[in-house]
Amino acid sequence: MTEPLRLGIAGLGTVGTGVVRIVQRHAQILERRAGRPVEITAVSARTRDKDRGIRIASYAWEDDPVALARRDDVDVLVELMGGSDGPAKAAVEAAIAAGKDVVTANKAMLAVHGQALAEAAEANGAVLRFEAAVAGGIPVVKALTEGLAGNEVMRVMGVMNGTCNYILTRMESAGLTYEEVFAEAKALGYLEADPTLDVGGIDAGHKLALLTAIAFGTRVDFDAVAIEGIERVSIDDIRQAADMGFRIKLLGVAQMTGRGLECRMSPCLVPAGSSLGQLEAATNMVVLEGDAAGQIVLQGAGAGEGPTASAVMSDVLDLARGTRLSTFGQPAASMEAAPAASASAPAPYYLRLALVDKPGALARIATALGDAGISIDRMRQYGHAEAVAPVLIVTHRTSRAALDQAVAGMDATGVVSGSPVALRIEEV
Ligand SMILES: NC(=O)c1ccc[n+]([C@@H]2O[C@H](COP(=O)([O-])OP(=O)(O)OC[C@H]3O[C@@H](n4cnc5c(N)ncnc54)[C@H](OP(=O)(O)O)[C@@H]3O)[C@@H](O)[C@H]2O)c1
C-alpha cells in the first residue's frame, strides 16, 4: 500500500506539537519505515490563533474535535487533548463509530473508559492504541503486548510518576521537607493543575490499571488499584530508611497470587542498590517479570514533548505498516474481571516509632510483634535528647493483617508516642 496514512490531530499542546514536529522532521524516515507517507491532514485545538512554534497553516483546522474525527480525509484520530471525559472521549467515540483507528496518550480516559472504548473499537473494526499513556517515552505497552507475549507475567512494577520521584529524591538529596519540595515543584511547573493527580498517586494509578489489564488479561479496573500518595512521607522516614539501606519510592505493583490479583500504588521501600532504588529525579522505570524471560528493566523519560510524541509515533507507525494489534493484547471482549485479592502477599515491613523513655519499653514492643507472629530482622534505636527515642524496625516477611495487629498492640502498650509509621518493603 502506498496511499498516505492521514492523521487528524486533536490537541496541539506539549504532546501534539511534538507529534507535528516528528511528522514534519522525519517525513522521509517514516515513509521508508512504513512503506507509505505519513501525513497530517487536519488539526484541532481550543485557540486557533495561538503561536505554537510549529507550521500548521497547510492543515485543515477544526474547532470541534468531533468534526475532526469524522472528516473523510482523516484515517487516524490522534487524541492529545486529555481529560477522562468531555471532548477527548467524544472525539474518540466519534472516530470509532466511523470505523477509524485511534491513537491516544490519555491515561485518565483509558483508565476509566478504556474497556468500553476497546470493545467498541473491536466491534467497529477499528484499532485503539495508547503507548504514550504509560511511562511516556518508555515502550512498555509494546514490551508487554508484543515482547513478552509468550510469557505468563508474574509481576509488573513501576515508578511511573516523574514528579513524585523528583519530590522524594530531592527531599533526600537536599534534606528538605515534603512541604518545601512540593512548593519548589509547583514553582517549577512540575505539578498538574490538580496536584493530587500526581502526589496522590492517581496519575500513576491510571497507568498501573492499564498495564495490569495487559499483563493479566483482566478488564481495565481503575477502582481495583489500591492507591496511597506520597503526602505523608516524611524526611525522617527518607533519612532513616536510607540508614537501613533502603530508598522510598511511589511504587506500583501488580501481581497475581493464589489470593487473587493484587494491584497497588503506594510509597514502598526498595533496596538502595536495586535498579528501582537508584532511580533519580523525574525518570520513570518499569520492571516486568515473565516466567520465561525473567526480569526486564526499562528506564527513561516518563513525560515531556519528545518522549511522549515518540511513543505516539510508534503506534502511528504500526497503523501505517498495517499492524493491527488489539488494545490490551487480546480481544477486549474476552477479558475477564480480575479476582480481587483477599489480602496482600506477605512482605517485610519497615516500622518507625517514637518510644517513650521508660525501662522495659523496647521489650514491650518486641512482645507486641511476637504476639502477632512477626519476627524482627533488624532493629535500631537512635540517641535522643527528648523524652522519646526514634526506633526503627525491619521485620521478616509478614502479612499486612499481622502487621496491623502488631501496631494496634504497640499503641496499647502506652510506650509509643503517636502512631507508628509502617511501610512495605518490596522485594525487587
Ligand atoms: N505532557 C506530557 O508529558 C504527557 C505525557 C504522557 C501523556 N500525556 C497525555 O497527553 C495528553 C495531552 O497532554 P499535553 O501535556 O500535551 O496537554 P496540553 O499541553 O494541556 O495540551 C492540550 C491540548 O488540547 C487542546 N484542547 C483542550 N481542550 C480542547 C477542546 N475542547 N477542543 C479542542 N482542543 C482542545 C488544547 O488547545 P489550546 O492549545 O488551544 O489550549 C491543547 O492544545 C493528555 O492526555 C496527557 O495526560 C502527556
The ligand as an ORCA input file, in Angstrom:
! r2SCAN-3c Opt
* xyz 0 1
  N       2.777     16.299     28.686
  C       3.283     15.102     28.866
  O       4.470     14.961     29.118
  C       2.408     13.883     28.746
  C       2.972     12.619     28.961
  C       2.194     11.472     28.803
  C       0.865     11.610     28.459
  N       0.324     12.864     28.297
  C      -1.086     12.955     27.937
  O      -1.190     13.565     26.659
  C      -2.375     14.314     26.592
  C      -2.034     15.753     26.203
  O      -1.185     16.290     27.182
  P      -0.432     17.696     26.965
  O       0.546     17.807     28.068
  O       0.027     17.828     25.571
  O      -1.633     18.709     27.237
  P      -1.658     20.277     26.949
  O      -0.297     20.812     26.735
  O      -2.503     20.873     28.031
  O      -2.451     20.391     25.557
  C      -3.810     20.084     25.443
  C      -4.243     20.483     24.051
  O      -5.619     20.109     23.879
  C      -6.336     21.230     23.336
  N      -7.710     21.176     23.810
  C      -8.155     21.171     25.083
  N      -9.500     21.159     25.083
  C      -9.900     21.161     23.794
  C     -11.152     21.173     23.147
  N     -12.284     21.194     23.857
  N     -11.158     21.179     21.804
  C     -10.049     21.169     21.076
  N      -8.825     21.174     21.644
  C      -8.764     21.169     22.977
  C      -5.600     22.460     23.855
  O      -5.866     23.557     22.999
  P      -5.159     25.008     23.193
  O      -3.697     24.785     22.966
  O      -5.753     25.851     22.155
  O      -5.477     25.415     24.593
  C      -4.149     21.994     23.777
  O      -3.630     22.213     22.504
  C      -3.064     14.165     27.961
  O      -3.972     13.109     27.903
  C      -1.906     13.802     28.868
  O      -2.304     13.065     30.000
  C       1.061     13.986     28.433
*
